[in-house]
Amino acid sequence: MHLELREIQGTHEEIVIDKAKTAMKLMDYPVLVEDSSLEIKSYGGMPGPYIKEFIQQLKPEGVYKMAAAYEDRTAIARCTFCLNLDKYLKVHKFTGEVEGIPLL
């Protein structure tokens, strides 16, 4: 089942853990949620977990132009999954990330 969950303002980790807890309350059975982020180092880690809104507003070309404006175009793509088996237990978090430089 696909749920569109609200996103709190916070760090990537705080957002995905909140999603897992919220989904568990709504579904009342084990849930697995995912959240992705893109951190551009020259922008102080922004847009981070807010990449979806940046892409919706600026389109991928606009995000590309943001990175192109700086000499350091290093970015980190991060994907985190949270598994919530029981609303009374700890949320299990799994994160993978890739660091790279856009080819400009």
C-alpha positions, 0 to 999 in steps of 0.5 A: 500500500502507498501512503503519502505521509506528511513530512516534518521539518527536520533532518533526514533521519528525523523525517524518516523516523517520524514517517515510520511512526506515523505510518504504524499509527495509521496502519496498525501493522508493520511498515517499511518507509523510505525517504531520499535526500540530495545534499549539495555541499556548497549549499550547506547540505541543502536541499537535503530531504527537501529535494522533492520540493526543489525538483517540483519547483525548479525542475531537475534542470534548476537543481543542476544549475544550482550545483553548476554555480559553484566550483565545489559541486560535490553532492551526496545522495542518501536513501533511508529505509525505516522498518517499524514492526511494533509501535512500542519497539524501536524503529530500525533504520537502514541508510545507503549513500553515494557521493559524487560530482555532477558532470558539468 
